[in-house]
């Protein structure tokens, strides 16, 4: 199973490179432009995938070599991690084919498995690299999953394409509720909060470049700040409990 984690981790950047080259069909930016969302991070925000892939490959190499090969906690989360990485890799060519509902399924499975792995790693006090890699991957997927679902609903005609302002606020509400819940479960993991907040900030920057809905941009910024404040509060409360104080 450790080997499967490593293979799946390596597959993600490899598949991403092939996707950019157009091997599977139109790249992700082109497909995304066919289902434009008012709430969509600026293009630069997706560069976080480079950091996520680097951390994931490093984690996969570490868990498969040296003394960590005998670590029971890493063995416990290996199946979920391998599945989460594999779903992330498969999502890319599937998205190029515009199979949006299959994409939603893949990204939800990836989010669920990696959130569980991150939660287990944090509760089990795994090493910093493991917690950072899994937390950041799950944090970005929390934002991506909501956007992916919105694109599928838009493509199916469930959501109107010409009047997005109202349901875009609902989209942000769903994203922050998911982020708050996951962050609370992870007891204020910096890596998770940073990745999710990066997504909200990306939305702010994208909306600041136009004049369609500046209030949405300010809302996204407020949600990013709220998530970081929640993280600080959760960590402070955890330290208080650890030192014997009740807050």
C-alpha positions in Angstrom: 0.0 0.0 0.0 2.9 2.4 0.7 4.0 1.8 -2.9 0.5 2.7 -4.2 0.7 6.0 -2.3 4.0 6.8 -4.0 2.7 5.8 -7.4 -0.5 7.9 -7.0 1.5 10.9 -5.7 3.9 10.8 -8.7 0.9 10.3 -11.0 -0.6 13.7 -10.1 2.1 16.0 -11.4 2.7 13.7 -14.4 -1.0 13.7 -15.4 -1.1 17.5 -14.8 1.8 18.0 -17.2 0.1 15.9 -19.9 -3.2 17.8 -19.2 -1.5 21.2 -19.8 -0.1 19.8 -23.1 -3.6 19.0 -24.3 -3.0 15.2 -24.4 -6.4 14.5 -22.9 -8.3 17.3 -24.7 -8.9 20.9 -23.9 -7.0 22.1 -20.8 -8.7 23.0 -17.6 -8.7 26.8 -18.2 -10.5 26.2 -21.5 -13.1 23.9 -20.0 -13.6 26.3 -17.1 -14.3 29.1 -19.5 -17.2 27.1 -21.0 -18.9 27.1 -17.6 -18.0 30.6 -16.2 -18.7 31.2 -12.6 -19.0 34.7 -11.0 -17.2 33.2 -8.0 -14.0 31.8 -9.5 -10.4 32.3 -8.2 -8.0 34.3 -10.3 -5.8 32.2 -12.5 -2.7 32.6 -10.4 -4.4 31.0 -7.4 -4.2 27.6 -9.1 -0.4 27.7 -8.9 -0.9 26.3 -5.4 -1.1 22.9 -7.1 2.6 23.0 -7.6 3.2 23.3 -3.9 0.6 20.7 -3.1 2.1 18.2 -5.6 5.6 18.9 -4.2 4.5 18.3 -0.6 2.5 15.2 -1.6 5.4 13.6 -3.4 7.7 14.4 -0.5 5.2 12.8 1.9 4.9 9.7 -0.3 8.6 9.2 -0.5 9.0 9.7 3.3 6.3 7.3 4.2 7.7 4.6 1.9 11.3 4.8 3.1 13.4 4.6 6.2 12.0 4.1 9.7 8.6 5.5 8.6 8.0 2.3 6.7 7.1 0.8 10.1 5.0 3.7 11.3 1.5 2.3 12.2 -0.2 5.7 11.8 1.1 6.1 8.2 0.1 2.6 7.5 -3.4 3.3 8.7 -3.9 6.3 6.5 -2.1 4.9 3.4 -5.2 3.4 1.7 -7.2 6.6 2.1 -4.3 8.7 1.0 -3.6 6.5 -2.1 -7.3 6.8 -3.1 -7.4 10.5 -2.6 -4.2 11.0 -4.7 -5.5 8.7 -7.4 -8.9 10.5 -7.6 -7.1 13.8 -7.9 -5.0 12.5 -10.8 -8.0 10.9 -12.6 -10.0 14.1 -12.2 -7.8 16.0 -14.7 -8.4 13.9 -17.8 -12.1 13.4 -16.9 -12.5 17.2 -16.6 -10.9 17.6 -20.1 -13.7 15.3 -21.4 -16.3 17.6 -19.7 -17.7 14.7 -17.7 -18.6 17.2 -15.0 -20.7 14.9 -12.7 -18.0 12.3 -12.7 -15.6 15.0 -11.8 -17.8 16.0 -8.9 -17.8 12.4 -7.7 -14.0 12.1 -8.0 -13.3 15.3 -6.2 -15.7 14.5 -3.4 -14.1 11.1 -2.9 -10.7 12.8 -2.9 -11.8 15.4 -0.4 -13.4 12.9 1.9 -10.5 10.5 2.0 -7.8 13.2 2.3 -9.8 15.0 5.0 -10.0 11.8 7.0 -6.3 11.1 6.5 -5.5 14.7 7.5 -7.7 14.4 10.6 -6.1 11.1 11.6 -2.7 12.5 11.0 -3.4 15.5 13.2 -5.0 13.5 16.0 -2.2 11.0 15.9 0.4 13.7 16.0 2.1 12.6 12.8 5.2 14.5 11.6 4.9 18.0 10.3 5.5 17.2 6.7 2.6 14.6 6.7 0.2 17.0 8.4 1.1 19.9 6.1 0.8 17.9 2.9 -2.5 16.3 3.7 -4.0 19.5 5.2 -3.1 21.7 2.3 -4.4 19.2 -0.3 -7.7 18.9 1.6 -7.9 22.7 2.1 -7.7 23.5 -1.6 -10.1 20.6 -2.5 -12.7 22.1 -0.1 -12.9 25.2 -2.3 -12.5 23.3 -5.6 -15.2 20.8 -4.8 -17.8 23.5 -4.3 -16.8 25.2 -7.5 -16.8 21.9 -9.4 -20.4 21.2 -8.1 -21.5 24.7 -9.2 -20.1 24.1 -12.7 -21.9 20.8 -13.0 -25.2 22.4 -11.9 -24.6 25.3 -14.3 -23.9 22.8 -17.2 -27.0 20.9 -16.4 -29.1 24.1 -16.5 -30.1 23.9 -12.8 -28.4 27.2 -12.1 -29.0 30.2 -14.3 -25.9 31.4 -16.2 -27.1 34.9 -16.9 -28.0 35.9 -13.3 -25.4 34.5 -10.9 -25.2 37.1 -8.2 -27.9 35.5 -5.9 -26.7 31.9 -6.0 -23.0 33.0 -5.9 -23.6 34.2 -2.3 -25.0 30.7 -1.6 -21.9 29.2 -3.1 -19.6 31.2 -0.8 -21.8 30.3 2.1 -21.5 26.6 1.3 -17.7 26.9 0.9 -17.2 28.6 4.2 -19.5 26.2 6.1 -17.5 23.3 4.7 -14.2 25.0 5.5 -15.3 26.0 9.1 -16.4 22.4 9.8 -13.3 20.8 8.4 -11.0 23.3 10.1 -12.7 22.7 13.4 -12.3 18.9 13.0 -8.6 19.5 12.3 -8.4 21.8 15.4 -7.1 24.8 13.4 -4.6 23.2 11.1 -2.5 26.0 9.5 -2.0 24.1 6.2 -5.7 23.5 5.7 -6.7 27.1 6.6 -4.0 28.6 4.5 -5.0 26.7 1.4 -8.7 27.3 1.8 -8.1 31.0 2.6 -5.9 31.2 -0.5 -9.0 30.1 -2.6 -11.2 32.8 -1.1 -8.5 35.4 -1.7 -8.2 34.3 -5.3 -11.9 35.0 -5.7 -11.4 38.5 -4.2 -8.6 39.2 -6.7 -10.6 37.9 -9.6 -13.6 40.1 -8.8 -11.5 43.1 -8.1 -10.4 43.1 -11.7 -13.9 43.7 -12.9 -16.9 45.6 -11.7 -19.6 42.9 -12.0 -20.0 42.2 -8.3 -17.5 43.9 -6.0 -19.6 43.0 -3.0 -18.9 39.3 -3.7 -15.2 40.1 -3.7 -15.4 41.8 -0.3 -17.5 38.9 1.0 -14.8 36.4 -0.1 -12.1 38.5 1.6 -14.1 38.6 4.8 -14.5 34.8 4.7 -10.8 34.3 4.2 -10.1 36.5 7.3 -12.9 34.7 9.3 -11.3 31.4 8.5 -7.9 32.6 9.7 -9.5 34.1 12.8 -11.2 30.7 13.5 -7.8 29.0 13.1 -6.2 31.3 15.7 -9.1 30.8 18.1 -9.0 27.0 17.7 -5.3 26.8 18.3 -5.5 29.1 21.3 -8.3 27.0 22.8 -6.3 23.8 22.2 -3.2 25.3 23.9 -5.4 26.4 26.8 -6.8 22.9 27.3 -3.4 21.4 27.1 -2.1 23.7 29.9 -5.0 22.8 32.1 -7.1 25.9 31.6 -10.6 25.8 30.4 -11.8 28.4 27.9 
